[in-house]
Amino acid sequence: MDYRTEPLLTYFEDAASAQPTPGGGSVAAVAAALASTMASMAAAFTAGKEKYKDVETEINEALARLTDLQRRLLDLAHQDMDAYAAVMAAYRLPKDREEEMADRAAAIVKATRESLDVVEGVLEALGDTLQVTRRLADIANPNLISDVGVAAELALGAAMAVRINVAVNLAGYRDTDDADDVRERTNRRLAEAEQLATETRNIVLRALSR
């Protein structure tokens, strides 16, 4: 099913049901996409306003970038479901003979690597969302500062969820060198996400306390 053309409630009902997908990886991507919408709202209420003409070009660039990120994250939400299905199919391969065991092991590694590509893609995209959001905290219409804050917090929550999905994929992953590289990238991106979200949160809370 392509949830991009279905009612939102359909996605919620399926995610809450006793079926394997949409699962945690897909939901994390959707949460990140929702974060991008709140950042887009802040930019949209800034674009075209005489008061913010000095940052008009930058605001329009932010809007275009966030639109692309939203689409990318929704695509990744679906790719995650496909990746999960591929991993499960690999685990169901026969393993009675030595040759079958070797083929099954190779298939599991391949499917897990492809699943990690999706998960890392979500982390990269939400990192980009946080970068744009952080800048909007400085230049967007201050009447939308709370939405900027919501965008940052949603994106950070999605990043924490992605960390769990990375750990799930790495559990039992046999390519130890690649696993170490994935952990390094994940930790670095999470640190960057936390820094950006913290900076944005501080700006938002200062503005709201005036």
BELJODA-V760610 format. One record per residue. N is the residue number from 1. RES is the residue in one small letter. PSI is psi in radians with two decimals (none if undefined). Layout:
N:RES:PSI, N:RES:PSI
//
This chain:
1:m:2.41, 2:d:1.75, 3:y:-0.24, 4:r:-0.32, 5:t:0.19, 6:e:2.79, 7:p:2.56, 8:l:-0.64, 9:l:-0.57, 10:t:-0.76, 11:y:-0.80, 12:f:-0.80, 13:e:-0.72, 14:d:-0.65, 15:a:-0.52, 16:a:-0.10, 17:s:3.05, 18:a:1.04, 19:q:2.67, 20:p:-0.49, 21:t:2.59, 22:p:2.40, 23:g:-2.80, 24:g:-0.68, 25:g:-0.77, 26:s:-0.76, 27:v:-0.67, 28:a:-0.71, 29:a:-0.70, 30:v:-0.71, 31:a:-0.72, 32:a:-0.65, 33:a:-0.70, 34:l:-0.65, 35:a:-0.73, 36:s:-0.53, 37:t:-0.64, 38:m:-0.63, 39:a:-0.69, 40:s:-0.69, 41:m:-0.79, 42:a:-0.71, 43:a:-0.67, 44:a:-0.60, 45:f:0.00, 46:t:-0.63, 47:a:2.42, 48:g:0.00, 49:k:2.28, 50:e:-0.64, 51:k:-0.45, 52:y:0.48, 53:k:-0.45, 54:d:-0.39, 55:v:0.27, 56:e:-0.81, 57:t:-0.78, 58:e:-0.65, 59:i:-0.76, 60:n:-0.65, 61:e:-0.70, 62:a:-0.75, 63:l:-0.78, 64:a:-0.73, 65:r:-0.72, 66:l:-0.63, 67:t:-0.76, 68:d:-0.72, 69:l:-0.69, 70:q:-0.80, 71:r:-0.75, 72:r:-0.74, 73:l:-0.64, 74:l:-0.63, 75:d:-0.75, 76:l:-0.56, 77:a:-0.66, 78:h:-0.66, 79:q:-0.59, 80:d:-0.70, 81:m:-0.73, 82:d:-0.69, 83:a:-0.71, 84:y:-0.76, 85:a:-0.67, 86:a:-0.69, 87:v:-0.79, 88:m:-0.66, 89:a:-0.66, 90:a:-0.71, 91:y:-0.40, 92:r:-0.05, 93:l:2.64, 94:p:2.63, 95:k:0.57, 96:d:-0.67, 97:r:2.82, 98:e:-0.72, 99:e:-0.71, 100:e:-0.69, 101:m:-0.73, 102:a:-0.76, 103:d:-0.70, 104:r:-0.78, 105:a:-0.74, 106:a:-0.69, 107:a:-0.65, 108:i:-0.77, 109:v:-0.78, 110:k:-0.81, 111:a:-0.66, 112:t:-0.70, 113:r:-0.74, 114:e:-0.64, 115:s:-0.70, 116:l:-0.62, 117:d:-0.72, 118:v:-0.84, 119:v:-0.75, 120:e:-0.56, 121:g:-0.68, 122:v:-0.77, 123:l:-0.69, 124:e:-0.77, 125:a:-0.70, 126:l:-0.46, 127:g:-0.72, 128:d:-0.69, 129:t:-0.72, 130:l:-0.61, 131:q:-0.80, 132:v:-0.75, 133:t:-0.73, 134:r:-0.73, 135:r:-0.67, 136:l:-0.50, 137:a:-0.47, 138:d:-0.59, 139:i:-0.24, 140:a:2.86, 141:n:2.06, 142:p:-0.32, 143:n:-0.28, 144:l:0.28, 145:i:-0.56, 146:s:-0.60, 147:d:-0.59, 148:v:-0.75, 149:g:-0.73, 150:v:-0.72, 151:a:-0.79, 152:a:-0.75, 153:e:-0.68, 154:l:-0.76, 155:a:-0.70, 156:l:-0.72, 157:g:-0.70, 158:a:-0.66, 159:a:-0.71, 160:m:-0.63, 161:a:-0.69, 162:v:-0.65, 163:r:-0.71, 164:i:-0.71, 165:n:-0.58, 166:v:-0.81, 167:a:-0.70, 168:v:-0.78, 169:n:-0.56, 170:l:-0.27, 171:a:2.00, 172:g:0.05, 173:y:2.19, 174:r:-0.31, 175:d:1.52, 176:t:-0.61, 177:d:-0.78, 178:d:-0.70, 179:a:-0.73, 180:d:-0.70, 181:d:-0.73, 182:v:-0.78, 183:r:-0.72, 184:e:-0.81, 185:r:-0.72, 186:t:-0.83, 187:n:-0.70, 188:r:-0.79, 189:r:-0.62, 190:l:-0.70, 191:a:-0.73, 192:e:-0.73, 193:a:-0.76, 194:e:-0.69, 195:q:-0.83, 196:l:-0.76, 197:a:-0.69, 198:t:-0.78, 199:e:-0.77, 200:t:-0.77, 201:r:-0.77, 202:n:-0.73, 203:i:-0.79, 204:v:-0.83, 205:l:-0.62, 206:r:-0.75, 207:a:-0.68, 208:l:-0.26, 209:s:-0.03, 210:r:none
//
